[in-house]
């Protein structure tokens, strides 16, 4: 991992979960979610196209809360990956 990528990931961790921050105005320790929009099977998006998501919003929160438990329900509640990315970049 390049130094600039590491520094960017550190900024994402400092920012916290984008869904928690946007909807509830709180910091939650995130993990990094690579945006899949426009990517083929087995491909990983660039560092700049990642979202910080807490475990609940990333994988463990269940349908309607976690992105990987129900993308459509997640996006209806919190916004699409690209909408969240745009909001994140405006607020980083």
C-alpha positions, 0 to 999 in steps of 0.5 A: 500500500502506498503512503498516500493510500495509507494516509487516506485510509487513516482519514476515513477511520478518523471520520468514522462510519459515513452512515452513522455520521450522516444520519445520526451525527455520531462517530462510530469506528469503521471498517473500509468498504470498497464500492462495487458500482461499475466493477466486475466480479473479483475486481476491487475499486481504487482507494478513493472509491471506498466508504468507511462503514461500521460493522453494523452498516457494513456486514453485521446489522442485518437486512435494512441496516447492513449493506451486505445484508440487503443493498437495496434496503440499505441504499433506500435508507442511507443513500447509494454508494456513490451518493454516500461517497459524494457526501463523504468527500464534501464533509471530509 
